[in-house]
Structure formats: structure tokens, C-alpha cells
Amino acid sequence: MTELYVGMDIGGTKTAAVVIDADGNLGASTLLPTALGNEGVLQSAEAAIAALAEQTGCSRNDFTSVGIGVPGQVNSELGEVRYAYNLRVESLSLANELHARTGLDVAVENDVTAAAVGAAHLMQLGHGSVAYINLGTGLSAGIVLDGHPVRGANGLAGEVGHLAVDPRGRQCPCGQRGCLETVASGSALKTYWPAGGEHPGWVLADAIAAGDTEAKLAFELLVEGAAATVRTIGVTVSPDTIVIGGGLRKIGAPLIDGIRANLEAGERKSPFLQSFMLSQRIRVVPEGMPVATVGAALSPRT
Ligand SMILES: [Zn+2]
């Protein structure tokens, strides 16, 4: 029997999980609501494993390993997560506790780092360096070198959202001013366009199409901020590929086209910037590609 690996992405509202085989081919998948708190997260993970076993027609003991992507500070060596506030988790020894309940080998990865690994694998980006920018409610990035994630001390590599680039910029919840997250994220978009409601990224394209000038200005500011983020990562790491993912990619082609046009305009003015070829190196995660779950499934082997 082929080896089967579970990959799971536990978010603040939903837990998504998949099964992949040793060649990375996708099998069963499930999407469940997340219960919050330490006990809730453990129960959600157990429920997802049970659902996948049922769909696959096997026992959960047949799974080789479980990889879990979670928000917050993750110590992958110890399988611990801290400060995952949208899961209402302050500190949880997720790998050990889930192992105690299921007998399975469990690995834990930061969710954006897992998505970066999944994007590098599913988009077949091969060897070299990949920077994955997660434009979600917040802003962060994952770096992958030759298929292996760069986690950094305390698992904190890639927190580009809190690079304070503008000392006179807006106050950020992290305690600094002018962080990239204040100009390139869902929360930035909310500030630019309060009329867009709770999830402005979902309705922005329609509002622009309907001639809403405030929505159009908000979109332009978001594109500027996202392009600044690409340049910041670009000149720091000079990755072979920069992948745009996260909830805001639902805005669709206008977002990636806008970022690319902004980068091209900068490159025309600056031979220095042109040498990084960032406008040619950016890609967007295709709609529906399960980068977070597949990356989590791969994480026990990275
Ligand atoms: Zn900040």
C-alpha cells in the first residue's frame, strides 16, 4: 500500500485538510469549521483526520504522518505554536498532544511557510529560491530554498509585514509605525476604503467595475503597497520566483497586472531595479490551488 500523508491548514474559521501520496498526488480533501482554543484546535484536527480516513476508506493509523499549518509563532522542531490569537491559542504543544490522541507522527509549520512550500511544489518552481507573499488580512511571507523552508530563529523568518518602511506612516498594531502591513493587506484596504465592509477584497473588483471612484483609489494604493512589498523582498533575497497568494488574490487579474505594471514603471526609471527583473519573476497562485494544505503535508519531509 502506498504511503499517505495528511496536510492540514487550521485557520480562524475553517480547517482544510488533504491526503497526498508519496509522489505528491492529491487524494481525499475536507473542509470543516475550526473550534477555537487549545481543546478546540485539537478536536478540529482529530475530526479532519477522521473525515479523511473515512473518505479514503482506511483507518487513521494508515496515515504515515500529519503536517499542520497554523498561524502564529511556530517552533517546528518542538511542534509547538504560540500566540495564534485568531485560534485563541496562547501556547500549545500541538504535535505532542495530537500524537498522544492519535498515535500519529505530527509536524507543525507556520501556515504561510507551509503555503510557500506548497506553492513551490504545486507550481513546479523547481530548484532555486521562492518568496511567497501572503496578502491576507495581514501581510507575511515564506521563503523556500530548493524545496526547503527558511524558518529562521524562533520560526520568525518572513515577517515582512512588520518591516517599518515609513517612520511617519500609520500606527501598526505591532507597536511600530509605517509597517508594510499598513499599506499592503486586507486591513490596509479596509482603512483605504471603509465602505468596502468586512471583506473589501471580495467586493472591490465589482465596485470598481461599477464606477466607484473611492474603490478605484483604494485599489491603486493597495497595488502600490503590494509592489513596494515585492521590491523589498526582491532586493533583500533576489528570489528566482515571487509568488503572490493569500485572500486578496481573489481580486484576480487586475491585482497581479497592477503590481506588474507598477514594477515595470519602476524598472524603466531605475537600471538598478531593472537588474532584479522582478516584474518578470512574479506569479500568482491559481484560484483553488491547495498550496497551504499540500505544503503542510510535505512539511514532515522538509
Ligand atoms: Zn507592524
Residues whose N, C-alpha, C, O or C-beta is under 5 A from the ligand:
A	BS01	ZN	G161 H162 C172 C174 Q176 C179
